[in-house]
Amino acid sequence: MSDLIQKLQWRYATKKMDTTKVVPQEKVDRILEAVRLTATSSGLQPYEVIVVTNQDVREKIRQIAWNQAQITEGSHLLVFAAWDDYTVERINTMFDYVNTERGVKNEGWENYRQMLLNTYPQRGAEVNYQHAARQAYVALGTALIAAAEEQVDSTPMEGFDPQALDDILGLPARGLRSVAIMPLGYRADEGDWLVNLKKVRRAREDFVSEVN
């Protein structure tokens, strides 16, 4: 069994974290770098990650997130927040950045830029937010795998009031809307009902089909 598969067998949605243990910054940085390198539609990276360590802020978030203890028991809270819309400015900024970094202006790439400019801004903000949010979920999956690779415990969460979280973090002013949150920490030695239960997933033959 590969090392990655073993670590994915090890990970679970941790229910109780040890408040005395702090995830080393170098591990958090590697998890964030994995997220930064995640694939996104058209390479637009239409989301951001907010790292919350302030205890008072996390207490406020816990109150609007069904009192889920991991939010304050862990040492870090990752908030995945998607663009509230695809605007001409945002699209152009990313395409210009790619051109600068690559040091070349490609005709095909510029044609693709125009196609997006003629399509995305006209679709409406809510449609665009939903599209961006799906990209953020790809990043959430990467973060879960990266945390497992670092043997850092994590818990993906949707159970919170998005509007309240947006207000706590001042996201509307930044053109962002919260999508998901993920505490990072280390599992507690006691008090987690899930830790010793067998990981259960559908059998491969019930989950994977092949078209040959």
URTA-V252227 format. One record per pair of residues at least 12 apart in sequence whose C-alpha atoms are under 10 Angstrom apart, sorted by the first residue. I is the first residue (numbers start at 1). J is the second residue. D is the distance in Angstrom with one decimal. If there is no record, write none. Layout:
I & J & D
I & J & D
This chain:
3 & 149 & 8.5
4 & 145 & 8.5
4 & 146 & 9.7
4 & 148 & 8.1
4 & 149 & 6.6
5 & 145 & 9.9
5 & 148 & 9.7
5 & 149 & 9.5
6 & 148 & 9.4
6 & 149 & 9.4
7 & 145 & 8.5
7 & 146 & 9.9
7 & 147 & 9.4
7 & 148 & 5.7
7 & 149 & 6.2
7 & 150 & 8.8
7 & 151 & 7.2
8 & 144 & 9.1
8 & 145 & 7.2
8 & 146 & 9.8
8 & 147 & 9.7
8 & 148 & 6.2
8 & 149 & 7.9
8 & 151 & 9.5
8 & 199 & 10.0
9 & 148 & 9.1
9 & 198 & 9.6
9 & 199 & 7.2
9 & 200 & 9.8
10 & 148 & 7.6
10 & 149 & 9.8
10 & 151 & 8.3
10 & 153 & 9.5
10 & 195 & 9.7
10 & 199 & 8.7
11 & 144 & 8.6
11 & 145 & 8.7
11 & 147 & 8.7
11 & 148 & 5.9
11 & 149 & 9.2
11 & 151 & 7.8
11 & 152 & 8.4
11 & 153 & 6.8
11 & 154 & 8.0
11 & 155 & 9.5
11 & 195 & 9.3
11 & 199 & 9.0
12 & 144 & 9.6
12 & 148 & 9.0
12 & 153 & 7.6
12 & 154 & 7.6
12 & 155 & 7.6
12 & 156 & 9.8
12 & 187 & 9.8
12 & 194 & 8.2
12 & 195 & 7.5
12 & 197 & 9.8
12 & 198 & 10.0
12 & 199 & 7.7
13 & 144 & 9.6
13 & 153 & 7.7
13 & 154 & 6.2
13 & 155 & 4.6
13 & 156 & 7.0
13 & 157 & 9.3
13 & 182 & 9.9
13 & 183 & 10.0
13 & 187 & 9.8
13 & 194 & 8.1
13 & 195 & 8.6
14 & 70 & 7.8
14 & 74 & 10.0
14 & 153 & 6.4
14 & 154 & 6.0
14 & 155 & 5.6
14 & 156 & 9.2
14 & 183 & 9.2
14 & 184 & 9.3
14 & 185 & 8.9
14 & 186 & 8.3
14 & 187 & 6.3
14 & 188 & 8.8
14 & 192 & 7.5
14 & 193 & 9.4
14 & 194 & 7.4
14 & 195 & 7.1
15 & 68 & 8.4
15 & 69 & 7.7
15 & 70 & 6.5
15 & 73 & 9.8
15 & 153 & 9.7
15 & 154 & 9.0
15 & 155 & 7.5
15 & 187 & 7.8
15 & 188 & 8.8
15 & 191 & 8.5
15 & 192 & 5.6
15 & 193 & 7.5
15 & 194 & 7.0
15 & 195 & 8.0
16 & 68 & 9.3
16 & 69 & 6.9
16 & 70 & 6.0
16 & 71 & 9.8
16 & 73 & 7.3
16 & 74 & 8.5
16 & 153 & 9.9
16 & 155 & 9.8
16 & 185 & 9.4
16 & 186 & 8.5
16 & 187 & 6.0
16 & 188 & 5.7
16 & 189 & 8.8
16 & 190 & 8.1
16 & 191 & 6.5
16 & 192 & 5.2
16 & 193 & 8.6
16 & 194 & 9.1
16 & 195 & 9.0
17 & 69 & 8.1
17 & 70 & 6.0
17 & 71 & 9.2
17 & 72 & 8.9
17 & 73 & 5.4
17 & 74 & 5.7
17 & 75 & 9.0
17 & 153 & 8.2
17 & 154 & 9.1
17 & 183 & 9.4
17 & 184 & 8.7
17 & 185 & 6.2
17 & 186 & 5.4
17 & 187 & 4.3
17 & 188 & 4.6
17 & 189 & 8.4
17 & 190 & 9.2
17 & 191 & 9.0
17 & 192 & 8.2
18 & 70 & 9.1
18 & 73 & 6.4
18 & 74 & 7.0
18 & 75 & 9.0
18 & 185 & 7.2
18 & 186 & 5.7
18 & 187 & 5.7
18 & 188 & 4.4
18 & 189 & 7.5
18 & 190 & 9.0
18 & 191 & 10.0
19 & 70 & 9.2
19 & 72 & 8.1
19 & 73 & 4.9
19 & 74 & 6.2
19 & 75 & 7.4
19 & 185 & 8.2
19 & 186 & 8.2
19 & 187 & 9.2
19 & 188 & 8.0
20 & 73 & 8.6
20 & 74 & 9.0
20 & 75 & 8.8
20 & 185 & 9.6
20 & 186 & 9.1
20 & 188 & 9.3
21 & 73 & 9.2
21 & 74 & 7.9
21 & 75 & 7.3
21 & 185 & 7.1
21 & 186 & 6.5
21 & 187 & 9.1
21 & 188 & 9.2
22 & 73 & 9.8
22 & 74 & 7.5
22 & 75 & 5.2
22 & 76 & 8.1
22 & 152 & 10.0
22 & 184 & 8.9
22 & 185 & 6.5
22 & 186 & 7.7
23 & 74 & 8.4
23 & 75 & 6.3
23 & 76 & 7.6
23 & 150 & 9.8
23 & 151 & 10.0
23 & 152 & 7.2
23 & 153 & 9.2
23 & 184 & 7.2
23 & 185 & 5.8
23 & 186 & 7.5
24 & 75 & 9.4
24 & 152 & 9.6
24 & 185 & 9.6
25 & 76 & 9.8
26 & 150 & 9.9
27 & 146 & 9.2
27 & 147 & 8.1
27 & 149 & 9.7
27 & 150 & 6.4
27 & 151 & 9.1
27 & 152 & 8.1
28 & 51 & 9.4
28 & 76 & 8.4
28 & 78 & 9.9
28 & 143 & 9.9
28 & 146 & 9.5
28 & 147 & 8.2
28 & 150 & 8.8
28 & 152 & 8.9
28 & 184 & 8.4
30 & 143 & 9.6
30 & 146 & 7.7
30 & 147 & 8.7
30 & 149 & 9.9
30 & 150 & 8.3
31 & 142 & 8.4
31 & 143 & 6.0
31 & 144 & 8.5
31 & 145 & 8.7
31 & 146 & 5.3
31 & 147 & 6.0
31 & 148 & 9.4
31 & 149 & 8.9
31 & 150 & 7.9
31 & 152 & 9.5
32 & 49 & 8.2
32 & 51 & 9.3
32 & 78 & 9.2
32 & 139 & 9.6
32 & 142 & 9.4
32 & 143 & 7.2
32 & 146 & 8.5
32 & 147 & 9.4
33 & 143 & 9.2
33 & 146 & 9.2
34 & 139 & 8.6
34 & 142 & 6.8
34 & 143 & 6.9
34 & 145 & 9.1
34 & 146 & 6.5
34 & 147 & 9.5
35 & 48 & 9.7
35 & 49 & 8.6
35 & 136 & 9.5
35 & 138 & 8.9
35 & 139 & 5.4
35 & 140 & 7.6
35 & 141 & 8.8
35 & 142 & 5.9
35 & 143 & 5.8
35 & 144 & 9.5
35 & 145 & 9.9
35 & 146 & 8.2
36 & 48 & 9.0
36 & 49 & 9.0
36 & 139 & 8.0
36 & 142 & 9.4
36 & 143 & 9.6
37 & 139 & 8.9
37 & 142 & 9.2
38 & 135 & 9.3
38 & 136 & 9.6
38 & 138 & 7.5
38 & 139 & 6.0
38 & 140 & 9.5
38 & 141 & 9.4
38 & 142 & 6.9
38 & 143 & 9.2
39 & 135 & 8.4
39 & 138 & 7.8
39 & 139 & 8.0
39 & 142 & 9.5
40 & 132 & 9.1
40 & 134 & 9.4
40 & 135 & 6.0
40 & 136 & 8.5
40 & 138 & 7.8
40 & 139 & 8.4
41 & 131 & 9.1
41 & 132 & 8.7
41 & 134 & 9.6
41 & 135 & 7.1
42 & 91 & 9.7
42 & 94 & 9.7
42 & 95 & 9.5
42 & 112 & 9.0
42 & 113 & 9.3
42 & 116 & 8.9
43 & 91 & 10.0
43 & 94 & 8.0
43 & 95 & 8.8
43 & 98 & 9.1
44 & 86 & 9.5
44 & 90 & 8.4
44 & 91 & 7.1
44 & 92 & 9.8
44 & 93 & 9.2
44 & 94 & 6.1
44 & 95 & 8.1
44 & 98 & 9.8
44 & 132 & 9.2
44 & 135 & 9.5
45 & 82 & 9.0
45 & 83 & 9.1
45 & 94 & 8.4
45 & 132 & 8.3
45 & 135 & 7.6
45 & 136 & 8.4
45 & 139 & 9.5
46 & 81 & 8.8
46 & 82 & 5.9
46 & 83 & 5.4
46 & 84 & 8.9
46 & 85 & 8.8
46 & 86 & 8.0
46 & 90 & 8.7
46 & 91 & 9.4
46 & 94 & 9.6
46 & 128 & 9.7
46 & 129 & 8.9
46 & 131 & 8.9
46 & 132 & 5.5
46 & 133 & 8.1
46 & 134 & 9.6
46 & 135 & 7.1
46 & 136 & 7.6
46 & 176 & 9.4
47 & 80 & 7.0
47 & 81 & 5.4
47 & 82 & 3.9
47 & 83 & 5.4
47 & 84 & 9.0
47 & 129 & 9.7
47 & 132 & 6.7
47 & 133 & 7.5
47 & 134 & 9.8
47 & 135 & 7.5
47 & 136 & 6.0
47 & 137 & 9.8
47 & 139 & 9.0
47 & 175 & 9.9
47 & 176 & 7.6
47 & 177 & 8.8
47 & 178 & 9.2
47 & 179 & 9.3
48 & 78 & 10.0
48 & 79 & 8.2
48 & 80 & 6.0
48 & 81 & 5.4
48 & 82 & 6.4
48 & 83 & 7.9
48 & 136 & 8.1
48 & 139 & 9.6
48 & 176 & 8.1
48 & 177 & 9.7
48 & 178 & 9.4
49 & 77 & 9.9
49 & 78 & 6.4
49 & 79 & 5.5
49 & 80 & 4.8
49 & 81 & 6.2
49 & 82 & 8.8
49 & 136 & 9.0
49 & 139 & 9.2
49 & 140 & 9.7
49 & 178 & 9.5
49 & 180 & 9.9
49 & 181 & 9.3
50 & 77 & 8.0
50 & 78 & 5.7
50 & 79 & 5.0
50 & 80 & 6.6
50 & 81 & 7.6
50 & 169 & 8.8
50 & 171 & 9.9
50 & 178 & 9.7
50 & 181 & 9.3
51 & 76 & 6.7
51 & 77 & 5.7
51 & 78 & 4.8
51 & 79 & 6.4
51 & 80 & 9.1
51 & 181 & 9.8
51 & 182 & 9.6
51 & 183 & 9.5
52 & 71 & 9.7
52 & 75 & 8.8
52 & 76 & 5.9
52 & 77 & 5.0
52 & 78 & 6.3
52 & 79 & 7.6
52 & 169 & 9.4
52 & 183 & 9.2
53 & 71 & 9.8
53 & 72 & 8.9
53 & 74 & 9.1
53 & 75 & 6.4
53 & 76 & 5.0
53 & 77 & 6.5
53 & 78 & 9.0
53 & 183 & 9.9
54 & 72 & 9.4
54 & 75 & 9.2
54 & 76 & 8.6
54 & 77 & 9.2
55 & 71 & 9.4
55 & 72 & 6.8
55 & 73 & 9.5
55 & 75 & 8.8
55 & 76 & 9.4
55 & 77 & 10.0
56 & 72 & 9.0
57 & 72 & 9.3
57 & 168 & 7.7
57 & 169 & 8.4
58 & 70 & 9.9
58 & 71 & 6.3
58 & 72 & 5.8
58 & 73 & 9.5
58 & 74 & 9.9
58 & 75 & 9.9
58 & 76 & 9.0
58 & 77 & 7.7
58 & 168 & 9.7
59 & 71 & 7.7
59 & 72 & 6.3
59 & 73 & 9.9
60 & 72 & 9.6
60 & 164 & 9.5
60 & 165 & 8.7
60 & 168 & 7.6
61 & 77 & 9.8
61 & 160 & 8.1
61 & 161 & 8.9
61 & 164 & 8.3
61 & 165 & 6.4
61 & 166 & 9.9
61 & 168 & 7.5
61 & 169 & 9.3
62 & 160 & 8.3
62 & 165 & 9.7
63 & 160 & 8.8
63 & 161 & 9.5
63 & 164 & 9.9
63 & 165 & 9.9
64 & 159 & 8.7
64 & 160 & 5.7
64 & 161 & 5.7
64 & 162 & 8.7
64 & 163 & 9.7
64 & 164 & 6.9
64 & 165 & 7.3
64 & 168 & 9.9
65 & 157 & 8.8
65 & 158 & 8.5
65 & 159 & 5.7
65 & 160 & 3.9
65 & 161 & 6.4
65 & 162 & 9.1
65 & 164 & 9.4
65 & 165 & 8.7
65 & 181 & 9.8
66 & 159 & 6.7
66 & 160 & 6.5
66 & 161 & 8.8
67 & 159 & 9.5
67 & 160 & 9.1
68 & 157 & 9.3
68 & 159 & 8.6
68 & 160 & 9.2
69 & 183 & 9.7
70 & 154 & 8.6
70 & 155 & 7.7
70 & 182 & 9.0
70 & 183 & 6.2
70 & 184 & 8.2
70 & 185 & 8.2
70 & 186 & 9.8
70 & 187 & 9.5
71 & 155 & 9.1
71 & 157 & 9.7
71 & 181 & 8.9
71 & 182 & 8.0
71 & 183 & 5.6
71 & 184 & 8.4
71 & 185 & 9.5
72 & 183 & 8.2
72 & 184 & 9.9
72 & 185 & 9.8
73 & 183 & 8.5
73 & 184 & 9.0
73 & 185 & 7.6
73 & 186 & 9.0
73 & 187 & 9.6
73 & 188 & 9.5
74 & 153 & 8.8
74 & 154 & 8.5
74 & 155 & 9.8
74 & 182 & 9.7
74 & 183 & 5.9
74 & 184 & 5.4
74 & 185 & 4.3
74 & 186 & 7.0
74 & 187 & 8.8
74 & 188 & 10.0
75 & 183 & 7.6
75 & 184 & 6.2
75 & 185 & 5.5
75 & 186 & 8.6
76 & 154 & 9.7
76 & 182 & 8.4
76 & 183 & 5.8
76 & 184 & 5.1
76 & 185 & 6.8
77 & 154 & 9.3
77 & 155 & 9.8
77 & 181 & 6.9
77 & 182 & 5.7
77 & 183 & 4.3
77 & 184 & 6.1
77 & 185 & 8.9
78 & 140 & 9.3
78 & 143 & 9.3
78 & 154 & 9.8
78 & 156 & 9.5
78 & 180 & 8.4
78 & 181 & 5.5
78 & 182 & 5.0
78 & 183 & 6.0
78 & 184 & 7.6
79 & 140 & 9.4
79 & 157 & 9.7
79 & 165 & 9.4
79 & 169 & 9.6
79 & 178 & 6.9
79 & 179 & 7.6
79 & 180 & 6.1
79 & 181 & 4.5
79 & 182 & 6.5
79 & 183 & 8.6
80 & 133 & 8.7
80 & 136 & 6.4
80 & 137 & 8.2
80 & 139 & 8.1
80 & 140 & 7.4
80 & 176 & 9.5
80 & 177 & 8.5
80 & 178 & 6.0
80 & 179 & 5.6
80 & 180 & 5.3
80 & 181 & 6.0
80 & 182 & 8.2
81 & 132 & 9.0
81 & 133 & 7.6
81 & 136 & 7.1
81 & 137 & 9.9
81 & 162 & 9.8
81 & 166 & 8.8
81 & 171 & 8.1
81 & 175 & 9.4
81 & 176 & 5.7
81 & 177 & 5.1
81 & 178 & 4.1
81 & 179 & 5.3
81 & 180 & 7.3
81 & 181 & 8.8
82 & 128 & 9.7
82 & 129 & 6.8
82 & 130 & 8.5
82 & 131 & 9.0
82 & 132 & 5.6
82 & 133 & 5.3
82 & 134 & 8.7
82 & 135 & 8.0
82 & 136 & 6.3
82 & 137 & 9.5
82 & 171 & 9.7
82 & 175 & 8.4
82 & 176 & 5.4
82 & 177 & 5.4
82 & 178 & 6.3
82 & 179 & 6.6
82 & 180 & 9.5
83 & 125 & 9.4
83 & 128 & 8.2
83 & 129 & 6.1
83 & 130 & 9.2
83 & 131 & 9.3
83 & 132 & 6.2
83 & 133 & 7.7
83 & 136 & 9.5
83 & 171 & 9.7
83 & 172 & 9.7
83 & 174 & 8.6
83 & 175 & 5.9
83 & 176 & 4.7
83 & 177 & 6.4
83 & 178 & 9.0
83 & 179 & 10.0
84 & 125 & 6.5
84 & 126 & 7.4
84 & 127 & 9.4
84 & 128 & 7.2
84 & 129 & 4.9
84 & 130 & 8.5
84 & 131 & 9.8
84 & 132 & 7.9
84 & 133 & 8.9
84 & 171 & 9.6
84 & 172 & 8.2
84 & 174 & 9.0
84 & 175 & 5.5
84 & 176 & 5.1
84 & 177 & 5.8
84 & 178 & 9.3
85 & 120 & 8.8
85 & 121 & 7.7
85 & 123 & 9.5
85 & 124 & 7.6
85 & 125 & 4.7
85 & 126 & 7.1
85 & 127 & 8.1
85 & 128 & 5.2
85 & 129 & 5.3
85 & 130 & 8.9
85 & 131 & 9.1
85 & 132 & 7.9
85 & 175 & 7.6
85 & 176 & 8.4
85 & 177 & 9.6
86 & 116 & 9.5
86 & 117 & 9.1
86 & 119 & 9.8
86 & 120 & 6.2
86 & 121 & 5.7
86 & 122 & 9.1
86 & 123 & 9.0
86 & 124 & 8.6
86 & 125 & 7.2
86 & 126 & 9.8
86 & 127 & 9.4
86 & 128 & 5.9
86 & 129 & 7.6
86 & 131 & 9.3
86 & 132 & 8.3
86 & 175 & 10.0
87 & 117 & 8.2
87 & 120 & 7.6
87 & 121 & 5.5
87 & 122 & 9.1
87 & 124 & 9.9
87 & 125 & 8.9
87 & 128 & 9.2
88 & 113 & 10.0
88 & 116 & 9.0
88 & 117 & 6.2
88 & 118 & 9.2
88 & 120 & 8.5
88 & 121 & 6.6
88 & 122 & 9.9
89 & 117 & 9.5
89 & 121 & 9.9
91 & 113 & 7.7
91 & 114 & 9.7
91 & 116 & 7.8
91 & 117 & 7.2
91 & 120 & 9.0
91 & 121 & 9.2
92 & 113 & 7.6
92 & 114 & 9.4
92 & 116 & 9.7
92 & 117 & 8.3
94 & 113 & 9.7
95 & 109 & 8.3
95 & 110 & 8.1
95 & 112 & 9.5
95 & 113 & 6.9
96 & 110 & 9.7
96 & 113 & 9.7
129 & 176 & 8.9
129 & 177 & 8.1
129 & 179 & 9.9
130 & 179 & 9.5
132 & 177 & 9.8
132 & 179 & 9.5
133 & 177 & 8.6
133 & 178 & 8.5
133 & 179 & 6.2
133 & 180 & 9.0
134 & 179 & 8.8
136 & 178 & 9.5
136 & 179 & 7.2
136 & 180 & 8.1
137 & 179 & 7.9
137 & 180 & 7.7
140 & 156 & 7.6
140 & 157 & 9.9
140 & 179 & 9.6
140 & 180 & 7.7
140 & 181 & 8.4
140 & 182 & 8.0
141 & 156 & 8.8
143 & 156 & 9.4
143 & 182 & 8.6
144 & 156 & 7.7
144 & 182 & 8.5
144 & 184 & 9.6
147 & 184 & 7.9
147 & 185 & 9.6
151 & 185 & 9.6
151 & 186 & 8.6
152 & 184 & 6.7
152 & 185 & 6.1
152 & 186 & 6.1
152 & 187 & 8.6
153 & 182 & 9.9
153 & 183 & 8.2
153 & 184 & 5.7
153 & 185 & 5.3
153 & 186 & 5.1
153 & 187 & 6.3
154 & 181 & 10.0
154 & 182 & 6.3
154 & 183 & 5.5
154 & 184 & 4.7
154 & 185 & 6.4
154 & 186 & 7.9
154 & 187 & 8.7
155 & 181 & 8.2
155 & 182 & 5.4
155 & 183 & 5.7
155 & 184 & 7.3
155 & 185 & 9.2
156 & 180 & 7.2
156 & 181 & 6.1
156 & 182 & 4.7
156 & 183 & 7.3
156 & 184 & 9.6
157 & 179 & 9.2
157 & 180 & 5.8
157 & 181 & 5.2
157 & 182 & 6.0
157 & 183 & 8.4
158 & 178 & 9.6
158 & 179 & 7.3
158 & 180 & 5.2
158 & 181 & 6.7
158 & 182 & 9.0
159 & 180 & 8.3
159 & 181 & 8.7
160 & 178 & 9.7
160 & 179 & 9.5
160 & 180 & 8.4
160 & 181 & 8.6
161 & 178 & 9.2
162 & 177 & 7.4
162 & 178 & 5.8
162 & 179 & 7.2
162 & 180 & 8.6
163 & 177 & 7.9
163 & 178 & 7.9
164 & 178 & 9.6
165 & 177 & 8.8
165 & 178 & 7.0
165 & 179 & 9.8
166 & 178 & 6.1
166 & 179 & 9.7
